[in-house]
């Protein structure tokens, strides 16, 4: 069977995963796949030809005089913990189409492709399999759903943070999420089509490296991707050459002072025991640590109730705030009455009352007696804290109290909130509720003396809001209670930013100073005096791929100094010169450069390369993949076409010293080495020829990390002339307008799509999916339609055109020939523009959809005379070339096997053309519109009259057989004057008119405006022309068309007559008296609705009746649709 013939040949016993339950249906079962199978057959044949011809293997020219233009495009190497899916193919297709286009233009094109294995996901998955085998056997026998639900949970030991077993059950890694209902890693592997005896091998993380990369390579080959596979490689120390390259890269940065060791806050996975970067996360990509000031509000002795157990300790309610400068206005503290709190031991003396979640974060920031393990001395509820007397820093009150607040969120901060009702709308309304509602105080046991004596303390004056901004805003917005969340959010929006930027301090030693100036000063003072500590937590929830919720840890590790002033300036300089294709992309990079700071680049867990100077640490997965595009240029010399570099005979890994890398990539001196100088110079020349790369394509989600890191690292490692030239970012891809998800079945691997639709139909649908930063849409109907369109086109050429080649029309071109020849030129020019702009959906439109329509219209226009041989041959050649980047197998088959051309279509060259004649195109559009509108009038005229109720059937009107078309080729008189005025008031840059008042003033000053009823006569026409200009452009203001209407219509009388099924059609000038006389008795009606440029009028007559008696048959005022 055909599918078996093109199946996987990679390692392992991979079971092709095309489930009939998903890709099949009742219709699928009965529908013939002959067309798809033919495409698959063609694709297998063409791929063998490419491989035999080494079509995509390319080296730098040895002779600089023969260099010519080059194109080096690349794509972020995919992570190899599974099969490539259609999302990978979508992003990769952008650079693949671009590379194929530039190859067709005659450039030297390099498109390499590597495979990423660095990081912790593979290791984490391998460890999961090992644990499942250890716990459940090999193959494992997993418990049922009911058994899992009723399984007892282990008790939490004293002094350790509690983690509820259910907490993470529904949180899956990206792999697990794509595996639908699979709950175990073993089941996820089964969902990939793997058998049990194969799955057990994946407990060894190195097995993943030998298994998935070869499958990915086969999938990409089957998709027809034009890659130089000699240059492919995998990452990690399993590839000693790439490992050496990464070590050189890191050493160079360290020498420049761009890698330093420091204590920094980082998103951290307690389960993995290391920082959790974006690529290590199942959710929460892009989330950064949020730093707070933790205010220490000391509980005053003597302790009562449950707190008596803490006697002798310094006990604090610890409140996290982003506004330490407002602590002068504290009137109380807030707690959540039903909230879960604990008294956590920070050190020998101090105890913080906070939530368990915040205690866990603090434990990883050196605020726990036992490092990384919060010690809970006492479990408390919010009710236990209400009424606690507190001594809080900076407030003018010696004692304030803990009070209930109903809207506290315990997944932010510490669950303790300090209250500044003068400046916080939330605090103001909560305090007002307690003061004004005795029943609320009684409900929570709040004594009057804890609340009523405490008034607002003016601390900041804000222009427009005064010194009690919260009170004013809440009154203005008519906020009723602390539960009015939307209005309170609006109140904060109005006051917080303005308070920071324009507010002035009214109290303290910084009285009179701007809030924005003294905020960091006040914070520093509070930290230095021990009134507060620094606390950090993730901005939002972050889940690691290992399945635990991340914290923020203060880690001592290696960092890249992104954000450093001079380095950032270089990155910004690079960005400014780059082509980014979308403003949104540039904005994303500028925003990232604005916030990106030191980046933890070392890890303790996972796969990768180790720092040469500190081998306990691995290089983090986003840090070993920023300049590897340079490695592509020499990989084939080093690795000999082997992914692992294990078969290299020219160079040994240990020979690739930092000095060698510097010689190749940084123009360093030639070192003393046993590597042949000729080989070193070849590598150096290869790099010098291909760099800088011309295009890197990626999903927009990598702007905030990988792509920005790439800019930074290129500016550090290479001179300006070798910095990146262009990035193109795209959105994610949906399938049939729905999010791609394996759990819903709305998911396709690359292989599944090829088997279901064929490679070229898949590529066709990928090109049609979209080119903006918004999410694109891969539509199955588009892929199925492509199967039909491509095979029908092949059949048309093979069975209709080529067999009749000798009988096709020759000789001079008629009007339809000239139009079609011009349409071919237009298709070439527009498609070239779209390919250059990386707008592949538009390239598909202009180079295929519109081009096919032009061919079909030409065929219709030619009628029985048939199409011109030369034009048909030109069309087939041009169509093949325009479609080559998107559907290369189809194009290759047509080029060689149908058209009999030599060589490969992918190298056939871009089609040449004359400059398009857009006037001719417009003339043809005019002609087609006239025919369409004449047909509408005829249909309306010959339609049976509507019958009145209980009336006799009306006789059908006689069918017209004669048409007299009257044409006015020039606006005259007052209409011309109006158009001239409109032209003078139209801005072609903004495509807008002046105001109606200005146009009217010009009209009044013109000779036309001297008529007493000029408004009644001119204004409707002016409005009509303005509306028409908005619809079709400035050409609506032309006084005459750029072509002769009468000439166009007369050249195509045969077409018009045939299309309208008439016996006779005559064309007449409305400006010619003799022609008007031919209208005879219909002249009066013709003058009531006269023709205008581009809008002829017509009289239809029957051959049986004399012209003079045919007034009832007149259809005057035909308004042709604007060209």
Residue pairs with C-beta under 8 A, 6 or more apart in sequence:
2 37
2 40
2 41
2 44
3 16
3 40
3 755
5 44
6 40
6 43
6 44
6 222
7 16
8 14
8 16
8 215
8 218
8 751
9 218
10 211
10 214
10 215
10 217
10 218
11 210
11 211
11 214
12 198
12 211
12 215
13 195
13 197
13 198
14 193
14 194
14 215
15 193
15 194
15 195
16 193
16 751
16 755
17 83
17 191
17 192
17 193
17 749
17 751
17 752
18 751
18 752
18 755
18 756
22 745
23 752
23 756
35 787
35 788
35 791
36 756
36 757
36 758
36 761
36 787
38 791
39 758
39 759
39 760
39 761
39 787
39 790
39 791
39 889
39 890
40 754
40 755
40 758
40 759
42 889
42 890
42 893
43 222
43 224
43 758
43 759
43 760
43 889
45 893
46 224
46 888
46 889
46 892
46 893
47 221
47 222
47 224
47 889
49 55
49 892
49 904
50 56
50 226
50 892
50 904
50 906
53 904
55 226
55 904
55 906
55 907
56 111
56 226
56 227
56 228
56 229
57 228
57 229
57 230
58 108
58 109
58 110
58 228
59 686
60 67
60 108
60 685
60 686
60 688
60 689
60 690
61 67
61 68
61 108
61 689
62 685
67 108
67 689
68 106
68 107
68 108
69 105
69 106
69 107
69 108
70 107
70 108
70 109
70 110
70 689
70 690
70 694
71 98
71 99
71 102
71 103
71 107
71 108
71 109
71 110
71 694
71 695
72 109
72 110
72 111
72 629
72 690
72 691
72 692
72 693
72 694
72 695
73 95
73 98
73 99
73 102
73 109
73 110
73 111
73 693
73 694
73 695
73 696
73 697
74 95
74 111
74 112
74 629
74 632
74 693
74 695
74 696
74 697
75 91
75 92
75 95
75 113
75 696
75 697
75 698
76 91
76 116
76 625
76 696
76 698
76 702
76 706
77 113
77 114
77 115
77 116
77 235
77 625
77 628
78 84
78 88
78 115
78 116
78 216
79 116
79 117
79 119
79 121
79 279
80 115
80 116
80 117
80 122
80 208
80 209
80 212
80 213
80 216
80 234
81 121
81 122
81 125
81 175
81 208
81 212
82 175
82 178
82 192
82 212
83 192
83 212
83 215
83 216
83 219
83 749
83 750
83 751
84 216
84 219
84 220
84 749
84 750
84 751
85 178
85 740
85 747
85 748
85 749
85 750
86 733
86 735
86 740
86 748
86 749
86 750
86 753
86 762
86 766
86 778
87 732
87 733
87 740
88 750
89 223
89 750
89 753
89 762
89 766
90 730
90 733
90 766
90 769
90 776
90 778
91 697
91 698
91 699
91 730
92 113
92 220
92 225
92 697
93 763
93 766
93 767
93 840
94 697
94 728
94 730
94 771
94 838
94 840
95 111
95 695
95 696
95 697
95 728
96 111
96 225
96 226
96 885
97 767
97 835
97 838
97 840
97 843
97 885
97 886
98 695
98 697
98 835
98 838
98 885
99 109
99 110
99 111
99 226
100 109
100 226
100 884
100 885
100 886
100 888
100 906
101 835
101 836
101 885
102 109
103 109
103 226
103 906
103 907
104 881
104 884
104 885
104 906
104 907
104 908
104 909
104 910
105 909
105 910
106 909
106 910
109 226
110 228
110 231
110 632
110 633
110 690
111 225
111 226
111 227
111 228
112 227
112 228
112 231
112 232
112 632
112 635
113 217
113 220
113 225
113 227
113 229
113 231
113 232
114 231
114 232
114 233
114 234
114 235
114 628
114 632
115 212
115 213
115 216
115 217
115 232
115 233
115 234
115 235
115 643
116 234
116 235
116 621
116 625
117 208
117 209
117 213
117 234
117 235
117 236
117 238
117 607
118 235
118 236
118 606
118 607
118 608
118 609
118 618
118 619
118 620
118 621
118 624
118 625
119 279
119 280
119 603
119 606
119 607
119 608
119 620
119 621
120 272
120 274
120 280
120 545
120 546
120 603
120 605
120 606
120 607
120 621
121 173
121 175
121 279
121 280
121 545
121 606
122 205
122 208
122 209
122 606
122 607
123 205
123 605
123 606
123 607
124 173
124 272
124 545
124 546
124 606
125 175
125 185
125 188
125 202
125 208
126 202
126 203
126 204
126 205
126 207
126 208
127 203
128 184
128 185
129 185
129 186
129 189
129 199
129 200
129 202
129 203
130 203
132 140
132 142
132 184
132 185
132 186
133 140
133 200
133 203
136 142
138 200
139 186
139 196
139 197
139 199
139 200
140 184
140 186
142 183
142 184
142 186
142 187
143 151
148 183
153 164
153 165
156 162
156 163
158 375
158 376
159 370
159 373
159 374
159 375
159 376
160 373
160 374
161 356
161 359
161 360
161 363
161 373
161 374
162 356
163 548
167 549
168 543
168 547
168 548
168 549
169 183
171 282
171 283
171 543
171 547
171 549
172 179
172 282
172 547
173 282
173 543
173 545
173 546
173 547
174 282
174 545
175 188
175 545
176 182
176 183
176 185
176 188
176 282
177 282
177 741
177 742
177 743
178 741
178 742
178 743
178 747
179 187
179 188
179 191
179 192
179 742
179 743
180 191
180 742
180 743
180 744
180 745
181 743
182 188
182 190
182 191
186 199
189 199
189 202
190 196
190 199
191 742
194 202
201 207
201 211
202 208
202 211
205 607
206 238
209 234
209 236
209 238
209 607
209 644
213 234
213 643
214 643
217 229
217 232
217 643
219 749
219 750
219 751
219 754
220 227
220 750
221 227
221 229
222 750
222 751
222 754
222 759
223 750
223 754
223 759
223 762
223 763
224 759
224 760
224 763
224 888
224 889
226 888
226 906
228 636
229 641
230 635
230 636
230 641
231 632
231 633
231 635
231 636
232 635
232 643
233 239
233 241
233 242
233 631
233 635
233 639
233 643
233 644
233 645
234 242
234 643
234 644
235 242
235 246
235 608
235 609
235 624
235 625
235 628
236 242
236 243
236 607
236 608
236 609
237 243
237 607
237 608
237 609
237 610
238 607
238 644
239 639
239 643
239 644
239 645
240 645
240 653
241 635
241 638
241 639
241 645
241 648
241 651
241 653
241 656
242 609
242 628
242 631
242 645
243 609
243 653
244 653
244 656
244 661
245 628
245 631
245 656
245 661
246 608
246 609
246 619
246 624
247 609
247 610
247 611
247 612
247 658
248 656
248 658
248 661
248 662
249 624
249 626
249 627
249 713
249 717
250 259
250 601
250 609
250 611
250 612
250 619
250 623
251 612
251 613
251 658
252 658
252 662
252 666
252 716
252 717
253 259
253 560
253 713
253 716
253 717
254 613
256 716
257 561
258 560
258 561
258 564
258 567
258 716
259 558
259 559
259 560
259 561
259 601
260 558
260 559
260 561
260 598
261 556
261 557
261 558
261 559
262 556
262 557
262 559
262 598
263 554
263 555
263 556
264 554
264 555
264 557
264 559
264 598
264 600
265 289
265 291
265 365
265 536
265 552
265 553
265 554
265 555
266 275
266 289
266 552
266 553
266 555
266 557
266 600
267 275
267 276
267 277
267 281
267 284
267 287
267 288
267 289
267 538
267 542
267 550
267 551
267 552
268 274
268 275
268 276
268 364
268 550
268 551
268 552
268 553
268 555
269 275
269 276
269 280
269 544
269 546
269 548
269 550
270 360
270 364
270 372
270 548
270 550
270 551
271 544
271 546
271 547
271 548
272 280
272 544
272 546
272 548
272 605
273 604
273 605
274 603
274 604
274 605
274 606
275 553
275 555
275 557
275 600
275 603
275 620
276 542
276 544
276 550
277 600
277 620
277 621
277 622
277 705
278 285
278 286
278 622
278 704
278 705
279 621
279 622
279 705
280 544
280 545
280 606
280 621
281 287
281 542
281 543
281 544
281 545
281 550
282 543
282 544
282 545
282 547
283 541
283 542
283 543
284 538
284 540
284 541
284 542
284 543
284 550
285 701
285 704
286 701
286 704
286 705
287 538
287 539
287 540
287 541
287 542
288 538
288 539
288 595
289 536
289 537
289 538
289 539
289 552
290 536
290 537
290 538
290 539
290 552
291 534
291 535
291 536
292 320
292 321
292 322
292 413
292 534
292 535
292 536
292 537
293 320
293 321
293 322
293 324
293 523
293 526
293 527
293 532
293 533
293 534
293 535
294 318
294 319
294 320
294 321
294 414
294 532
294 533
294 534
294 535
295 318
295 319
295 320
295 321
295 324
295 327
295 392
295 393
295 418
295 526
295 531
295 532
296 316
296 318
296 393
296 530
296 531
296 532
296 533
297 316
297 317
297 318
297 319
297 333
297 390
297 391
297 392
297 393
297 400
297 416
297 418
298 314
298 315
298 316
298 390
298 391
298 392
299 307
299 315
299 316
299 317
299 353
299 388
299 389
299 390
300 388
300 389
300 390
300 391
300 399
301 311
302 311
303 310
303 311
303 315
305 384
306 378
306 380
306 384
307 315
307 343
307 378
307 384
307 388
309 377
309 378
310 343
310 351
310 377
310 378
313 349
313 350
313 351
314 349
314 350
314 351
315 343
315 351
315 353
316 350
316 351
316 352
316 353
317 333
317 335
317 352
317 353
317 354
317 385
317 388
317 390
317 402
317 416
318 352
318 353
318 354
318 358
318 414
318 416
318 535
319 333
319 413
319 414
319 416
319 417
319 418
320 358
320 413
320 414
320 416
320 535
320 537
321 327
321 418
323 420
323 423
323 519
324 519
324 522
324 523
324 526
324 532
325 460
325 505
325 515
325 518
325 519
325 522
325 523
326 420
326 423
326 424
326 459
326 460
327 392
327 393
327 394
327 395
327 418
327 420
327 522
327 526
328 394
328 395
328 396
328 457
328 459
328 507
328 508
329 395
329 420
329 421
329 422
329 423
329 456
329 457
329 458
329 459
329 460
330 392
330 394
330 395
330 397
330 400
330 418
330 419
330 420
330 457
331 395
331 397
331 400
331 419
331 420
331 421
331 427
331 431
331 454
331 455
331 456
331 457
332 400
332 401
332 402
332 403
332 419
332 431
332 450
332 451
332 454
333 388
333 390
333 392
333 400
333 401
333 402
333 403
333 416
333 417
333 418
333 419
334 402
334 403
334 404
334 405
334 408
334 416
334 417
334 418
334 419
334 427
334 430
335 341
335 382
335 385
335 386
335 402
335 403
335 404
335 405
335 408
335 415
335 416
335 417
336 382
336 404
336 405
336 406
336 408
336 410
336 415
337 381
337 382
337 383
337 386
337 404
337 406
337 444
338 381
338 382
338 383
339 355
339 381
339 382
339 408
339 410
339 415
340 355
340 356
340 379
340 380
340 381
340 410
341 353
341 354
341 355
341 379
341 380
341 381
341 382
341 384
341 385
341 415
341 416
342 353
342 354
342 355
342 356
342 359
342 374
342 376
342 377
342 378
342 379
342 380
343 351
343 352
343 353
343 376
343 377
343 378
343 380
344 351
344 352
344 353
344 354
344 359
344 362
344 368
344 374
344 375
344 376
344 377
345 351
345 368
345 369
345 375
345 376
345 377
346 352
346 362
346 367
346 368
346 369
347 367
347 369
348 369
351 377
352 359
352 362
352 367
352 414
353 380
353 385
353 416
354 362
354 414
354 415
354 416
355 410
355 414
355 415
356 374
356 376
357 410
357 411
357 537
358 413
358 414
358 415
358 535
358 537
359 368
359 374
359 376
360 374
360 551
361 535
361 536
361 537
361 551
361 552
362 368
362 374
362 535
363 370
363 371
363 372
363 373
363 374
364 372
364 551
364 552
364 553
364 554
365 534
365 535
365 536
365 552
365 553
365 554
366 554
367 533
367 535
368 374
368 375
369 375
372 553
382 404
382 415
383 444
383 445
385 402
386 402
386 403
386 404
386 444
386 445
386 446
387 401
387 402
387 445
387 446
387 447
387 450
388 401
388 402
389 399
389 400
389 401
390 399
390 400
390 401
390 402
391 398
391 399
392 400
392 418
393 526
393 531
393 532
394 508
394 526
394 531
395 457
396 457
396 507
397 454
400 454
401 450
401 451
403 419
403 430
403 431
403 434
403 446
403 450
403 451
404 434
404 444
404 446
405 417
405 419
405 426
405 430
405 482
406 430
406 482
406 483
407 426
407 430
407 482
407 483
407 485
408 415
408 417
411 541
412 537
413 537
414 535
417 427
419 427
419 430
419 431
420 427
420 459
421 427
421 428
421 430
421 431
421 432
421 456
421 470
421 471
422 428
422 456
422 457
422 458
422 459
422 460
422 467
422 468
422 469
422 470
422 471
423 459
423 460
423 469
423 470
423 495
423 499
424 470
424 492
425 470
425 473
425 474
425 479
425 488
425 491
425 492
425 495
426 482
426 488
426 492
427 470
428 456
428 470
428 471
428 474
429 474
429 479
429 481
429 482
429 484
429 488
430 482
431 451
431 454
432 474
433 440
433 481
433 482
434 440
434 441
434 446
434 451
435 451
435 452
440 446
441 447
441 448
441 451
456 468
456 470
456 471
457 507
458 467
458 468
458 506
458 507
459 467
459 505
459 506
459 507
460 467
460 469
460 499
460 503
460 504
460 505
460 506
460 515
461 467
461 503
461 504
461 506
462 469
462 495
462 498
462 499
462 502
462 503
462 504
463 498
463 502
464 498
465 472
465 473
465 494
465 495
465 498
465 499
466 472
467 506
469 495
469 499
470 491
470 495
473 491
473 494
473 495
474 488
474 491
477 487
477 490
477 491
478 487
479 487
479 488
479 491
482 488
499 515
500 515
500 516
500 519
501 515
501 516
502 514
503 514
503 515
503 516
504 512
504 513
504 514
504 515
505 511
505 512
505 513
505 514
505 515
505 518
508 522
510 518
510 521
510 522
523 532
526 532
527 533
527 534
536 552
536 554
537 551
537 552
538 550
538 551
538 552
541 549
542 549
542 550
543 549
543 550
544 550
555 600
557 600
557 602
557 617
558 600
558 601
558 602
558 611
558 614
558 617
559 598
559 599
559 600
559 601
560 598
560 599
560 601
560 623
560 709
560 712
561 567
561 598
562 568
562 596
562 597
562 598
562 599
562 708
562 709
562 712
563 596
563 597
563 598
567 712
567 715
567 716
568 593
570 712
570 715
570 716
571 593
571 708
571 711
571 712
571 715
572 593
573 715
573 720
574 711
574 714
574 715
574 720
574 723
574 724
575 586
575 589
575 590
575 593
575 711
577 723
578 711
578 724
578 725
578 726
578 727
579 725
579 726
579 727
580 586
580 589
580 726
580 727
580 728
580 729
581 726
581 728
581 729
581 837
581 838
582 729
582 772
582 773
584 700
584 773
585 700
585 703
585 727
585 728
585 729
585 773
588 700
588 703
588 704
588 729
589 703
589 707
589 708
589 711
592 703
592 704
592 708
593 708
596 704
596 708
599 622
599 623
599 709
600 620
601 619
601 620
601 623
602 611
602 614
602 617
602 618
602 619
602 620
603 617
603 618
603 619
603 620
603 621
604 616
604 617
604 618
605 618
606 618
606 621
607 618
608 618
608 619
608 620
608 621
608 624
609 618
609 619
609 624
610 616
610 617
610 618
610 619
611 617
611 618
611 619
622 705
622 706
622 709
623 709
625 706
626 706
626 709
626 710
626 712
626 713
626 714
627 710
627 713
627 714
627 717
627 718
629 691
629 693
629 696
630 665
630 687
630 691
630 717
630 718
632 690
633 683
633 686
633 687
633 689
633 690
633 691
634 664
634 683
634 686
634 687
637 650
637 651
637 679
637 682
637 683
637 686
638 645
638 648
638 650
638 651
638 656
639 645
639 647
639 648
640 647
640 648
640 649
640 650
641 647
642 648
645 653
650 679
651 675
651 679
655 673
655 674
655 675
657 671
657 673
659 668
659 669
659 671
659 673
660 671
660 673
660 675
660 680
662 668
663 669
663 670
663 671
663 680
663 684
664 680
664 683
664 684
664 687
665 687
665 717
665 718
666 717
666 718
670 677
670 680
673 680
691 718
691 722
692 714
692 718
692 721
692 722
692 723
692 724
692 725
693 724
693 725
694 725
694 726
695 725
695 726
695 727
695 728
695 838
696 707
696 710
696 724
696 726
696 727
696 728
697 727
697 728
697 729
697 730
698 706
698 707
698 727
698 728
698 729
698 730
699 729
699 730
699 731
699 732
700 729
700 730
700 731
700 773
701 732
702 729
703 729
707 727
707 729
710 724
711 723
711 724
714 722
714 723
714 724
715 723
728 838
729 773
730 770
730 771
730 772
730 773
730 776
731 770
731 772
731 773
731 774
731 775
731 776
732 740
732 775
732 776
733 740
733 769
733 775
733 776
733 777
733 778
734 740
734 775
734 776
734 777
734 778
735 746
735 747
735 748
735 777
735 778
735 780
736 746
736 777
736 778
736 779
736 780
737 777
737 779
738 744
738 746
739 746
740 746
740 747
740 748
741 747
748 756
748 778
750 762
753 762
753 783
754 762
756 783
757 765
757 780
757 783
757 784
757 786
757 787
758 787
759 889
760 786
760 790
760 886
760 887
760 888
760 889
760 890
761 783
761 784
761 786
761 787
761 790
762 783
763 886
763 887
763 888
764 782
764 783
764 786
764 790
764 844
764 886
764 887
765 778
765 779
765 780
765 782
765 783
765 786
766 778
767 840
767 841
767 843
767 844
767 886
768 779
768 782
768 841
768 844
769 776
769 777
769 778
769 779
769 841
770 776
770 777
770 841
771 838
771 839
771 840
771 841
771 842
786 887
789 848
789 852
790 887
790 890
793 852
793 879
793 890
793 894
794 890
794 893
794 894
794 898
797 876
797 894
797 898
797 899
798 898
801 808
801 872
801 876
802 898
805 869
808 866
808 867
808 868
808 869
808 872
809 862
809 865
809 866
809 867
809 868
809 869
810 868
810 869
810 870
811 868
813 821
813 868
813 871
814 1051
815 1048
815 1051
815 1052
816 858
816 861
816 862
816 1052
816 1055
817 868
817 871
818 920
819 858
819 861
819 920
819 921
819 923
819 924
820 854
820 855
820 858
820 861
820 867
820 868
820 871
820 875
821 871
821 874
822 916
822 917
822 920
822 921
823 851
823 854
823 858
823 921
824 851
824 854
824 871
824 874
824 875
824 878
824 913
825 913
825 914
825 915
825 916
825 917
826 916
826 918
826 921
827 846
827 847
827 850
827 851
827 854
827 878
827 882
828 878
828 882
828 910
828 911
828 912
828 913
829 913
829 915
829 916
830 842
830 846
830 847
831 843
831 846
831 847
831 882
832 910
834 840
834 842
834 843
834 845
834 846
834 847
835 843
835 885
840 885
840 886
843 882
843 885
843 886
844 886
847 879
847 882
847 883
848 879
848 882
848 883
848 886
851 878
851 879
851 882
852 879
855 875
855 879
857 928
858 867
858 871
859 867
861 1052
861 1055
862 868
863 1054
863 1055
863 1058
876 894
876 898
876 899
877 899
877 911
878 911
880 891
880 894
880 895
880 899
880 905
880 908
881 891
881 905
881 908
881 909
881 910
881 911
882 911
883 890
883 891
884 891
884 892
884 905
884 906
884 908
888 905
888 906
891 905
891 906
892 904
892 905
892 906
894 905
895 901
895 904
895 905
895 908
896 902
896 904
896 905
901 908
919 1042
919 1043
920 1043
922 1035
922 1041
922 1042
922 1043
922 1123
923 1043
923 1048
923 1123
925 1123
926 1041
926 1043
926 1045
926 1048
926 1094
926 1120
926 1123
927 1048
927 1049
927 1052
927 1055
929 1120
929 1121
929 1122
929 1123
930 965
930 1049
930 1056
930 1096
930 1120
931 1055
931 1056
931 1059
931 1060
932 1121
933 1118
933 1119
933 1120
933 1121
934 963
934 965
934 1056
934 1060
934 1098
934 1118
935 1059
935 1060
937 1098
937 1100
937 1115
937 1118
938 960
938 1060
938 1100
940 1115
941 957
941 960
941 1100
941 1113
941 1115
942 956
942 957
942 959
942 960
944 954
944 956
945 954
945 957
947 953
947 954
957 1113
958 1102
958 1104
958 1105
958 1113
959 1102
960 1062
960 1100
960 1101
960 1102
960 1113
961 1062
961 1063
961 1064
961 1101
961 1102
961 1103
962 1062
962 1063
962 1064
962 1065
962 1066
962 1100
962 1101
962 1102
962 1103
963 1056
963 1060
963 1062
963 1064
963 1065
963 1066
963 1098
963 1099
963 1100
963 1101
964 1066
964 1068
964 1078
964 1079
964 1098
964 1099
964 1100
964 1101
965 1049
965 1065
965 1066
965 1067
965 1068
965 1096
965 1097
965 1098
966 1068
966 1069
966 1070
966 1075
966 1076
966 1079
966 1086
966 1090
966 1091
966 1096
966 1097
966 1098
966 1099
967 1045
967 1046
967 1049
967 1067
967 1068
967 1069
967 1070
967 1091
967 1096
968 1069
968 1070
968 1071
968 1090
968 1091
968 1092
968 1093
968 1096
969 1040
969 1041
969 1044
969 1045
969 1046
969 1069
969 1071
969 1093
970 976
970 1039
970 1040
970 1071
970 1093
971 979
971 1039
971 1040
971 1092
971 1093
974 1008
974 1011
974 1014
974 1017
974 1018
975 1021
975 1092
976 1039
977 1006
977 1007
977 1008
978 1003
978 1008
978 1018
978 1021
978 1022
978 1025
979 1025
979 1037
979 1038
979 1039
980 1039
981 999
981 1002
981 1003
981 1006
982 993
982 999
982 1022
982 1025
982 1026
982 1029
982 1037
983 1037
984 1002
985 993
985 994
985 998
985 999
985 1002
986 992
986 993
986 994
986 1029
986 1034
986 1037
987 993
987 994
988 1034
991 1033
991 1034
993 999
993 1026
993 1029
999 1022
1000 1015
1000 1019
1003 1009
1003 1014
1003 1018
1003 1022
1004 1014
1008 1014
1008 1018
1011 1017
1025 1036
1025 1037
1028 1036
1028 1122
1029 1036
1029 1037
1031 1122
1032 1122
1032 1123
1035 1123
1036 1122
1038 1093
1039 1093
1040 1093
1041 1093
1041 1094
1041 1123
1045 1093
1045 1094
1045 1096
1046 1067
1046 1069
1049 1056
1049 1067
1049 1096
1050 1067
1053 1065
1053 1067
1056 1062
1056 1065
1057 1063
1057 1064
1057 1065
1063 1103
1064 1103
1068 1075
1068 1076
1068 1078
1069 1075
1070 1076
1070 1086
1070 1090
1070 1091
1070 1097
1076 1083
1076 1086
1077 1083
1078 1107
1079 1086
1079 1099
1080 1107
1080 1108
1081 1107
1081 1108
1081 1109
1081 1110
1081 1111
1082 1099
1082 1107
1082 1110
1082 1111
1082 1114
1082 1116
1085 1111
1085 1114
1085 1116
1086 1097
1086 1099
1086 1114
1086 1116
1088 1116
1088 1117
1089 1097
1089 1116
1089 1117
1090 1097
1090 1117
1091 1097
1091 1117
1091 1118
1094 1120
1094 1122
1094 1123
1095 1118
1095 1119
1095 1120
1096 1118
1096 1120
1097 1116
1097 1117
1097 1118
1098 1115
1098 1116
1098 1118
1099 1110
1099 1113
1099 1114
1099 1115
1099 1116
1100 1113
1100 1114
1100 1115
1101 1107
1101 1110
1101 1113
1102 1110
1102 1113
1105 1113
